[in-house]
Amino acid sequence: MASVRVFVARMAGLAVYGPDGERIGKVRDVVVSLRVDSHPPRVLGLVVDLSARRSIFVPMLRVADIAPTAVTLASGSVNLRSFDQRPNETLVLGQLLNSPATVREAGTEGSVVDVAVEPSRTRDWVITKVALRFRRTRLARRPRVEVYGWEAVSGLDVAAAQGADRLLAVFDSMRPADVAAALSRLPDDRQRHVVDALDDERLADVFEELSESDQRELLGYLDDDRAADVLEAMSPDDAADLLGELDDDEAGRLLELMEPDESEPVRRLLRYEWDTAGGLMTPEPITLGPDVTVAEALARVRNPEVPPALASMVFVVRPPTATPTGRYLGCVHAQQLLRAAPFELVAGMVDADLPQLGPEAGLGEVTRYFASYNLVAGPVVDAEDHLLGAVTVDDVLDHLLPQGWRDRDLAPGEVHGGTVRAANGAGDRTHDGEVHGA
């Protein structure tokens, strides 16, 4: 299909033909997924009214051509189930038109009268232009209409255009880092609505990705009991970083409200400076006794709750295996486990020669350690050979990046998670009730 720009309002009522030339129905609307930032949203597909007085969804992948008088579909399958709008979807004609929007540079507000869509270099269709109508002035007989690039207009992202309940449904399908980025751009009342609606585990995941200033502000909004619950659900190193930003009285009060077994590892981390291996480490790496089999070790590595960096290495210690452990024996890389027989013992493949980090090692020393040994995780061991925890490369990057880096928008193409998609893409609508060659 040629790279053309199409204004959506002109598509309403266009006849839709199959690849064999048979008329199927007519275009009723265009479905888009608004983003959580100012970058152009993706067009998911068309809502097509069939002659049988029901509407179906046609993915843009099935659209072969959009002409001034008709839309032609490519060969393939189309789901014939009635169209059911999902929470992360917006109808251009039914919901986006007449929405208020503001021109960023001028600060003038108008209402949307049309949007233009066109294929991108990746063959996805996106909204590229917005036509705004402004109020009539004394000097103009008719309201003024002007066309702007999508990035020049504000007020049409997910947060602004969708209700709070639908916004929460969209957040449910997003990565915590993307939810945190979107949450930081919401007005205060919207932020609090989202915080109130999220369960403690999900809110803890989002808190770990927020900037320090946003963490402090939202933690202050929570009552002490819920704040303690969220801190318990966070990883101990992230909870320690957050508590370290608070004054001593507030941090002490929250620690007292936490369950003792949850607060104890956090208290240990708070003994170290934030820019040392002891302050950077997580106290909950994968620790095993020497008599554990490879099969058992791989079962621990496969645990989906273990972050990828921590899953790259297991640490072998004498009992007790809970940190601070008994005597540290060495580590085993996940790749070694994959190459070994399931019945072998980890004691037979321990790397005892890999240097260890002391808890007082500074950030520079930790950075050189990772670069020297090509690691994504490393053991932190005290002077008595007790394993205290492990530092991971993401902990190091968090502290190497400039202060406030989480507050900065990523450039287009740097992350794809910010785009709210329908499930795993528009094609996911073609699993049930399909017909082929439509």
ABEGO torsion letter per residue (X at the ends): XBBBBBBAAAABGBBBBBAAGBBAEBBABBBBBBBABABBBBBAEBBBBBAAGBBBBBBAAABABBBAABBBBBBEBBBABBBBBBAABBBAAAAABGBBBBBAAAGBBBBBABBBBBBBAAGBBBBABBBBBBBBBAABABBBBBBBBAAABBGABAAAABBAAAAAAAAAABBAAAAAAAAAABBAAAAAAAAAABBAAAAAAAAAABBAAAAAAAAAABBAAAAAAAAAABBAAAAAAAAAABBAAAAAAAAAABBAAAAAAAAAAAABBAABAAAABBABBBBBBAABBAAAAAAAAABAABBAAAAABBBBBBOBABOBBBBBAEBBBAAAAAABBAABBAAAABBAABBBBBAABBAAAAAAAAAAAGBABBBBBBAAGBBAEBBBAAAAAAAABBBGAAABBBBBGABAAABBBBEAEAAAAAABGBBBGX
